Amino acid sequence: MEAPDLLRIDFPTLLVVPDWIEHHCPIPDGDHKGERMEMYDWQLHNTVHHYRVKPRARDGEKAKAFHYRRTQVIAPQKTGKGPWSASIICNEAAGPARFAGWAKGGERYRCSDHGCGCGWTYEYQPGEAMGRPWRTPLIQLLATAEDQTDNVYLPLQSMIRNGPLGAFMKVGEEFIRVGEDGRIDVVTSSALARLGNPITFALQDETQLYTRQNKLINVAETQRRGLAGMGGRSMETTNAPDPAIDSTALRTWKSKAKDIHRFYQPPPPGLDYAKPADRRKVHAFNYQGSPHVEISNIDAEALELAEIDPAQAARYFGNLMQGSQDAAFDAQRWRSADLAKPDLVIAEGELIVVGVDGARYQDALGIIATDVMSGHQWPIGIWERPELADDDYEHPFDEIDAAMTDAFTHWQVWRTYIDPQYIDHLVDLWVGRWGPDRVKAWPTHRIRAMAHSLRSYRQAMSSGDLSHSGDETFARHISNSKRKPQTMTDDDGKPLWILQKETPAQKIDGAMAGCLSWECRGDAIAAGAKKRQKRKAAFV
């Protein structure tokens, strides 16, 4: 197994950049700390692609001069993403990061012209793209937490302190001063006040961890908007993302934008990462471009992690986009065109069923409708606690009641199943209004009944019997749902499971409501309700 040739360069690029980096960014740690860094092939490949220049670029253009607006690098842990990212930040802070026209022959890049006293020069060839530094570099390094920034910030500090850049860059704990007015800031979810400032470059590290729940998807998007105003660009580095989790890494990978350079080299197909022999082959392939790595150590780390979370080991060390095995539902399939049908509208007067689950204060409250005839689901409403809600917040029950009343008005509601826990007042209200035959409590704490209902809901997604409106909040609740294994088994001896969530910030009430709604549809069909209906659903 060999990696493809990464050093083919048949396009204009700032070739001065890798030379500048190798002369200004010493190896940050290890036995060779302080020695000259020479890029691995994959690092050089991504450097020259990130700085690829459009053939018709003009001197003075900023981001517009480059072929790619931003770069994504997906690679396993320990391959060297952190030190390489630090070297790119160094170049964006003090090196030839901007396009400066086309060489006619004899032109030179001199460090002495840009405040660096190392004496290094680079001679351009005729027709070569030339570079120059930003006059006032404003850079942000984004990560999920302070210790996560250490992946890049520690080697960055070392490169500056132990190389020529230390003469005009002052290293601090939270930011680095560049010359008189430039700076490199560290930004985490606990230090978002720095967002909104104009910046010239952003390095977004471990973007597979940026989710809606931790608010970092919005942070990353805010950074990119700040870059657009300055003509700056960005780069993100990540392990293989979980395809079941909506993350910045997954969004970038799946984006149809053509001005993103994406680098991802998964192992050859046909290898089973769960088998030790194949796993070693996968590691040998993944790390052949990073000779500092001892494969035996990777094998040991992966084996230990696989005992607890095989899917995480496959992503972190196997470089495989493998979903967590504890995911209750296939989030990719849920979002696929097979199930997501936003143009399908259920006509007024059709027979539907409704599922309700949630709480009054902290957890969300979801009301999901299902068309009995077609199996199409859509939210009547999903209410979540606002981010800055007061301590005495509770969901707007007048609004919730109005939404349910509207559903009963527009469609023929055969029955509603409600988990009464925490919202028994709604059960009482709606039973009094529509009667006990149309509004029934369906307690979700009955483990066996709940487990069988969830299994049927999952099977409906797999078979395509179910479709849905494509609502994003509903999809997020489906993605957040994890399995909680139970000691009891079904009649076939298979272990049963119910739903749980990884963190309190994640919400799954929409998924639970969807399951109750699907359970109610099954009971409606068993009662013969489907036979009395004619399909009136239409695509618009």
N, C-alpha and C positions, 0 to 999 in steps of 0.2 A: 504494500500500500504506500503510495507516494502522493504528496501534496502536489497540486498543479503548479506550473511555473508562475511565480508571482512577480518576476522582475522584468516582464515585457512592458516596455514603455514606448508606445507609439503615438503619443499625444504631447502637446506642450504642457509643461509644468514648471514649478519653481524648484529646479534641481539644486539650487543653492541652499534650500532648507535642510535637507538631510546632512549636507556637509557642515552647515552652521551648527546643527544640533550635535553632531559628533565631536565638534571642536569646543563646544561650550557647556555640554551637559555630561559631567563625569558619572560613572556608575555610582549609584547612590548608597549601596550597602553590599554586604557580603565580603567574600575574600578579596574581591577585586575593587573594593570601594576606592573611589578617587581616580581610577584609571579611565582612559578614554573609552567611551561607549560606542560600540558599533552596532547598528541596528540589525535585528534579525530580518530575514526576507519578508515575513508578513508585516513587520513594523514599517519597513521601507515601502512596501506595496501600498499600505494605507496612507503613509505620509505623502507620497507623490500623487496619489489619487485625490486626497483632500485638497492638495494645492494645484490640482489640474486647472489650467488656464484655457479660456475660450480662444480659439484661433483669431478672432476679431476683437479681442479685448483691447481697451485703450487705457493709456496711462491716466491715472487719476480715478479710475473706477474702483469701487471697493468690492463688495460681495458680487456685484454684477460681472466682474472680470473672471470669476471662477465658474467652472463647469458644475460644481456641487455646492449647494447652499449649506448642507450639513452632512455629517458622516456618522454611520453607526457601525461599531465593531462588536460582533458577538463571538466570544471565545471563552474557553474554560478557565477556571481559576488557576492561578499560579503561572500562566503563560507569559506574563510580563506586561499586562495591560496598564498597570499603575505607573511604573517608571516611564513607559513610552508616552502615556498621557501627560505626565509631568514634563517631559521634554517638549511636547507640543505646546504646552502652556508657556514654557520658557521662550519658545520661538515667537508666540503671539505677544509676549510681553516685551521682548527686546530684539527679536530677530527679523529677518526679511519675510514677514507674513503677508504683506500687501503687494499687489502687482504694481510694477514701476516701469512698464513699457518693454519694448523689444530691443535686444542688443544688436548693434551693427557690427560689433567686433572690437575687442580691446577694452571694453568697459569692465570695471571691477567693483565688487562690493567690498568696502573697507570698514572694518569694525570701528576704526578711529573716527570715521565720519558720523558715528551714531552713539558716541559716549562710552564705548567699550575700549579699554586700553590693552587688550590682549595682543594686538598686532596682526590678527588674522585677516587675510584677504581671499577673495574668490574671483577668478577671471571668467567672464561669460564668453560663450561661443557665439558666433554670428547667428542671429535669429532666435536666440534663447530668451525665455521669459526672465525678466529681472525682478528683484524684490526689494522692498524697503520696510522699515519698522513702522508701526503705528506711532504717531507723535505723542498721543496720550492714551496708552492702553488701559482699558477698564475691563477686567476679567473676573468672572465668577466661576467658582468650583462648587457644584451642587452635589449633595449626597443626602441620604436619609437621616444620618445622625453623625455626631462628632467623630465617633470611632470609625465610621465608614469613610469619612474624608481622609483618614490616615492612609488609605490605599494609594492616594495620589499626593496628598499634601506633605507627608513625611519624605518621600523621595524628592519632591519638588524643593523642599527646604534644604535637603542634603545637596542637591545639584547646585543650588545657588551658593550655599556656604562654602562648598569645596571646589568651586570653579570660578572663572573670571567674572561671572555675573554678580558675584557678591560685592564687587567694587561699586556698583550703583543701584543695587536692590537690597532693601532692608527687610529682613525676615522677622515676622511677628507670629504670635500664637494663632491669631484669627485672620490676619491679612498680611500682605507683603507690599511694601512701598516700592514702586518702580520709578526711578528718577525723581523729578519734582512733583508731578501731578498724577502719575499712573499708579494703579494698584491692582492687586489680586485679592479678591475676597472669598472667604469660605461661607457658603450658605447651606443651612440645613432647615428641616421643618420647624426647628425651634428658633430660627433666626431669619424670619421671612421679612423683617423690616427693610432689608437691603434690596428687596425686589422692587421693580419699577424703575430703577435707575438705568440710564443709558449704558450699554456695555458693548464692547467690541468683540468679545469671545466668551463662550460658555462651555465648560466641560461638565457634562452630566454623567456621573458615575453610577454604575449598577442600576440602570434604568428598568430592569425587570422588577425592581422593588417599588417603583413609582406607581401608586394606585390612586383611585378616587378617595379611598378610605383615609390614607395618610396625606391627602391633598397635594401630593407631589406631581400628579399629572398636570394640575392647574399651574403649579409653580414652573414646571418645565415649559409649558406653553407661554406663560408670562415672560420667561427669559427670552424665548425666541422672538416674541413681539418686541422686546427691548432691543434685541440685536438688529431687527429689521430697520429700526429707525436710525441706527448708526452705520448700517452697511456691514455689520459684523456677521460672523458665522459661528456654528456650534459643532460639537462632537459629542457622541454618547458612546460609552463602553458598557458592556453588560455580559452576564452569563446568559445562556439560552433561556428565554422566557417560558413561563408556564402558559401553554395555549389556553388554559381554562381561566386565566386571570387577566382582566383588562388592565394592561400596564402600558407605560410609555414605550418600553422596548417592543412589545407586541404591536402596538399601534404603528410605530415606525416601520417595523418589518413588513406589516401588511399594507402600508400606505402605497397608493398608486403613483405618488409623486416621483418624477423622473430625475429631480435634482438632488436626490439623496444617494450618497455612496454607501452601499451596504456590503459588509464583509462578514460572511458566515460560511465556514467549511465543516459541515457535519461529517461524521465518519461514514465510510462506505456502507451502503445498504446490505442487508443480509446478516449482520452481526447482532446477536442477542446480548444486550448489556447485562442481562440477569445471569448469564453464564460466565463463570470466572475466566475461561480461556478467551472467549470473545471480548470480555471486558478489558483484558490486557491488550488485545489487538486494537481496541478502540482508543485506549490511552496512548499506545505507541503511535497511532496515527495523529491524535490530537496534539501531542507534545513534541513531535519530531522537529517542529520549527522553533522550539524553545529549549536549546541544549542545556540550559542551567538546571532543568527539572530532572529529578531522579524518579523514573517511572515507578520504581518499587514503593516509594513514599506515596505516590498518587494512588497506586493500587490499594495500599493499606487504608488511606483516608477514605477512599470511595467505598471500600468494603464495610468500614465501620459506620459510615453514614447510611449505606444501603440497608443495614439492619434495622434502622429506625424509619427512614424515608427513602425508599428506592428511587422514586421519581426525582427527588431533589438531587440525589447522587448522580442520576443520569443527566440532569441539567448542568450541575456544577462542574463535574469532571468528564462526563460523557459527551458534553456539547450537544445534547439532544433536547429538542423542544417537546418534552414529555410532561403530560398533565399529572397533577397529584393524584395518587391512587385513592385518596380519601375524598375526592370530589364526588358529591352526591349525583350530579348531573353533568352531562357532556356540554360544557359551555360553548364549545366551537359549533357543535351541531345545533344548539339552540339558536345561535346567531346565523346559521346557514340559510340560504334561500329556500331550502326544502321546508323549513319550519317558519321562518320569519316572512310573513305576508302582510306588510303594512297597508296594502291597497285593498285588502279584503274587508268589506263592510257588511255587517249583519243587519238586515233590514228590520225596521221597527215591527213589533208584533210577533217576531220569531220567539220560539221557546228557548229559554236559556236557564242556566243554573248559576249560582253565585257561591263563592267561598270567601270567608272572612277570617283573618287571623291578625293578632297584634296586641298592643297594650296601650295604656293611656298616656304614659309619660316618656320613658326612655326608648323602648323599642318602637319600630315603625308599626303602622297599621295598614294592612292591604286588603282590598276588595277586588277579587278577580272574577270576571264573568266567563262562562263557556257556552258557546252555542251548542245545543244538544244535537242538532242535525249534523253539523260539520266538524265539531271538535275544536273550533277556533276559540282561542282565549284572548282576552284583553283586560287591562286594568280599568275598573270603574274609578279607582283612585288608589294611590299609595302615598301615605303621609309619613314623613320622616321628621324627627326632631331637628329644628334648625340649628346650625352650628353655634350661634351665639344666643341661644334661647336662655331665658331667665330660669331660675331654680323652680319657679312655680308653673312652668310651662306644662300644658297638656294639649293633646291634639284637638283641632277645631271640630268638635263633635256636631255642631250645627251644620257645618259644611259637609261632614261625613254623612250625616243623616239626610241632607238634601241630595247628595250624590246617590245614595241608595234609593231614595224616593224617586229620583229621576229614572233610575234603572227599572223600577217596578212600573213606572208610567210608560216608558218607551218599549219595553219588551214584556213578554209573558214569562214571568219568573216561576218556574216549576217548583223550585225549592232553594233555600239558602242554608248552607252548613256553616256554623260559626263555632270556633273554639271559644268557649265562654270565659276562660281564664283571663282576668284583668279587665274584660269589657262586658261583664255580665249585665251591666245597665243597658247596653245596646241590645242584647238578646231580649231583655224584658220589654224594652221600648218597641222593638220590631215584632215580637210575638203578639203584643197587644194590638198592633196596627194591622198585621197581615195574617195573624193566626198561627197556631202551633203546627199546622200541616205544611206551611210554606216557609217557616223559619224554625230550624232545629239546631240545638246545641250538638256539636260533634267534638268532644274533648280529645285533644291530641296527646294527652298523657297516657292513653291506653296503648302500650308499647306494641303489642302484636297487631292490633288494628291499624295503627299508624304506620308500622313498617310495611305491611302489605299494601297499604294505600300508596306509600312512596314508591314501592317497587313497580306498581302499576303505572304510576305517573312517569317514572323513568322509562319504562318499556314503551309507553305511548310516544315519547320523544324519539326513541330509537327506531320505532316502526314507521313513524310519520303519520300516525293516526291523529296527532295533535298538531295544530299550527297556532301562531300567535301574531300579535299586532306589531312586534318589533320595538315595543316600548323599552327605552334604555334602563330605566330604574328597575323594571321587572327583570330584565336580563342580568342586571348587577346582583339582584337578590338570588337569582338562579346560580350565578357564578360563586357567590359567597357561601352557598350551602355545602357543608361537609358531612361526611358520614360519621355517625357515632355508633360503633359496633355494639351489639347486644349479645348476651350469653345465650339467648334462645335461638332456635333455628326453625326454618319452615319445614313443610312435610317432606321436602327433598333433601333435608339435612344442610341446606345452605344457611349461613348466619344471617340474621336479620339486622337491620340498622335503622336508625332514625336520624333526624337532622341536628346539626350543631353548627356553630360559627367559630372561627379562629379567634376573633377579638370582639369585645363589646361594641366597638365602633362599626363593625360590619352588621348589616341587616339582612335577614332572610325571611321576614314575615310575608313578603310578596310571594315567595316560593311556596311557603306553607299554605297561603290562601289559594294559590294555583292548584296545589295538590288536593285541597278540600273541594275545590270547584270541580276538579276532574273526578273525584270520588262521587260527587253528587250527580255528575253526568252519567256515570256508570249505573247508579241506582235509578236514574230517570229512564234509561234505556231498558233496564231490567223490568221496569214497571210498564213498558210498552209506550212510553211517551214519544219516542222517536218515530214510531210507525204512523202517528197521527200528524206528522209535520211534512210539509213540502219545502224544498230548498228555495229560499229567497235571497240567499247571500249573493252579493255581486262584487266584482272588482271595479274599482273606479280609477 
